[in-house]
């Protein structure tokens, strides 16, 4: 069985830091723009709601063989949080598969941060026995499609909850 624990991931400009409940206050501001929810639904959460959710995420999945790996994205030069990346890793007979996602706050978009963070996450996952990486992206979300492409994923003909399944198979 594969059990992964998030660890700090460094890229050229970023540090992907394992999620802690204490990140909630700063992340509430990062994620406060309602436009971030255009494709995913929902509304911005309060710092208190985020803290409760982060506590659940940090505690880990209650399902055997499933790991929740969550990071906040810190722009090192500015010493501020800009978003998050996550991977849900599930064990199977070939090793593990990971479903990933990313969000970058509106003020930091169009700077390549999501691309750099997603690439960093994919690179980290490739160092583990992960054979498949997937993401689900709304068909109209061109920015996320560009991030997925840059991270090495390609769209498939499979759909899930109105989103296209993107995939990277690691040999």
C-alpha positions as CSV (number, residue, x, y, z in Angstrom):
1,X,0.0,0.0,0.0
2,X,1.3,3.5,-0.9
3,X,0.9,6.2,1.7
4,X,2.3,9.6,0.8
5,X,2.9,12.4,3.2
6,X,3.3,16.0,1.8
7,X,6.7,17.5,2.2
8,X,8.0,20.9,1.2
9,X,8.4,21.2,-2.6
10,X,10.7,23.9,-4.0
11,X,10.5,25.4,-7.5
12,X,12.3,28.4,-9.0
13,X,10.0,31.0,-7.4
14,X,7.8,29.0,-5.1
15,X,7.7,26.9,-1.9
16,X,4.8,24.4,-1.7
17,X,4.3,24.0,2.0
18,X,2.4,21.2,3.6
19,X,-1.0,22.5,4.6
20,X,-1.5,23.5,8.3
21,X,-4.7,24.8,9.9
22,X,-2.7,28.0,10.7
23,X,-2.7,28.9,7.0
24,X,-6.5,29.5,7.1
25,X,-6.5,33.2,7.9
26,X,-4.1,34.2,5.1
27,X,-5.7,31.7,2.7
28,X,-9.1,33.2,3.4
29,X,-7.9,36.5,1.9
30,X,-6.1,34.7,-1.0
31,X,-9.4,32.8,-1.9
32,X,-11.8,35.7,-1.2
33,X,-12.7,36.6,-4.8
34,X,-16.0,35.1,-5.8
35,X,-14.8,34.8,-9.4
36,X,-12.5,31.9,-8.2
37,X,-15.7,29.8,-7.9
38,X,-17.0,30.4,-11.4
39,X,-16.1,26.9,-12.6
40,X,-16.0,25.0,-9.3
41,X,-19.1,26.4,-7.6
42,X,-19.5,27.5,-4.0
43,X,-18.5,30.8,-2.4
44,X,-15.4,32.0,-0.5
45,X,-15.1,30.6,2.9
46,X,-14.4,32.5,6.1
47,X,-11.1,32.0,7.9
48,X,-13.0,30.1,10.6
49,X,-14.6,27.8,8.0
50,X,-11.2,27.3,6.2
51,X,-9.5,26.4,9.5
52,X,-12.1,23.7,10.2
53,X,-11.7,22.3,6.7
54,X,-7.9,22.4,6.9
55,X,-8.0,20.6,10.3
56,X,-10.0,17.8,8.6
57,X,-7.7,17.7,5.6
58,X,-4.5,17.6,7.8
59,X,-6.1,14.8,9.8
60,X,-6.1,12.7,6.6
61,X,-8.5,10.6,4.8
62,X,-10.6,8.1,6.8
63,X,-10.5,5.7,3.8
64,X,-7.8,3.0,3.9
65,X,-5.4,3.3,1.0
66,X,-6.2,7.0,0.3
67,X,-3.9,9.9,1.2
68,X,-4.8,13.6,1.1
69,X,-1.7,15.6,0.2
70,X,-2.3,19.4,0.4
71,X,0.0,22.3,0.1
72,X,-0.2,26.1,0.2
73,X,1.8,27.9,-2.5
74,X,4.1,30.5,-1.1
75,X,5.7,33.1,-3.5
76,X,9.1,33.1,-1.9
77,X,10.2,36.6,-3.0
78,X,7.1,38.2,-1.7
79,X,6.8,35.9,1.3
80,X,3.1,35.5,0.8
81,X,0.6,32.7,0.1
82,X,-0.9,32.8,-3.4
83,X,-3.0,29.6,-3.6
84,X,-2.9,25.9,-3.1
85,X,-2.3,22.5,-4.8
86,X,-3.6,19.2,-3.8
87,X,-3.3,15.5,-4.6
88,X,-5.6,12.7,-3.6
89,X,-3.6,9.6,-3.9
90,X,-5.2,6.2,-3.9
91,X,-3.6,2.8,-3.8
92,X,-4.3,0.1,-6.4
93,X,-2.7,-3.1,-7.7
94,X,-0.2,-1.1,-9.8
95,X,0.9,1.3,-7.1
96,X,-0.9,4.5,-6.8
97,X,-2.9,7.0,-8.8
98,X,-3.2,10.7,-8.0
99,X,-6.0,13.2,-8.7
100,X,-4.6,16.7,-8.6
101,X,-6.0,20.3,-8.5
102,X,-4.7,23.8,-8.1
103,X,-6.1,27.3,-7.3
104,X,-4.2,30.6,-7.4
105,X,-5.8,33.7,-6.0
106,X,-6.9,36.4,-8.4
107,X,-4.2,38.9,-7.7
108,X,-1.5,36.4,-8.6
109,X,-3.0,34.9,-11.7
110,X,-1.4,35.3,-15.2
111,X,2.1,35.1,-13.7
112,X,2.8,31.4,-14.3
113,X,2.4,30.6,-10.6
114,X,-0.3,27.9,-11.2
115,X,1.8,26.3,-13.9
116,X,5.0,26.3,-11.8
117,X,3.1,24.9,-8.8
118,X,1.4,22.2,-10.8
119,X,4.7,21.2,-12.5
120,X,6.3,21.0,-9.1
121,X,3.6,18.8,-7.8
122,X,3.7,16.5,-10.8
123,X,7.5,16.3,-10.5
124,X,7.1,15.3,-6.8
125,X,4.5,12.7,-7.6
126,X,6.7,11.2,-10.3
127,X,9.3,10.5,-7.6
128,X,6.8,8.1,-5.9
129,X,5.1,4.9,-7.2
130,X,2.4,6.9,-8.9
131,X,1.4,5.5,-12.3
132,X,-1.4,7.9,-13.3
133,X,-2.0,11.6,-12.6
134,X,-5.4,13.0,-13.4
135,X,-7.2,16.3,-13.1
136,X,-10.8,17.3,-13.9
137,X,-11.3,20.6,-15.7
138,X,-14.4,22.5,-16.8
139,X,-14.4,22.5,-20.6
140,X,-14.6,26.4,-20.6
141,X,-11.7,26.9,-18.2
142,X,-9.0,27.7,-20.6
143,X,-6.5,28.8,-18.0
144,X,-6.7,25.5,-16.1
145,X,-6.4,23.6,-19.4
146,X,-3.2,25.5,-20.1
147,X,-1.8,24.7,-16.7
148,X,-2.7,21.0,-17.2
149,X,-1.0,20.9,-20.6
150,X,2.1,22.6,-19.2
151,X,2.2,20.0,-16.4
152,X,2.2,17.2,-18.9
153,X,-1.5,16.1,-18.8
154,X,-3.6,15.7,-21.9
155,X,-7.4,15.7,-22.2
156,X,-9.2,12.4,-22.5
157,X,-12.7,11.7,-23.9
158,X,-13.9,10.9,-20.3
159,X,-16.0,13.2,-18.3
160,X,-16.8,13.5,-14.6
161,X,-19.5,15.8,-13.2
162,X,-19.4,18.1,-16.2
163,X,-15.6,18.3,-16.4
164,X,-13.1,16.7,-18.8
165,X,-10.7,14.2,-17.3
166,X,-7.1,15.1,-18.1
167,X,-4.4,12.5,-17.6
168,X,-0.7,11.7,-17.5
169,X,0.3,8.1,-17.5
170,X,3.7,7.4,-16.1
171,X,5.5,4.4,-17.4
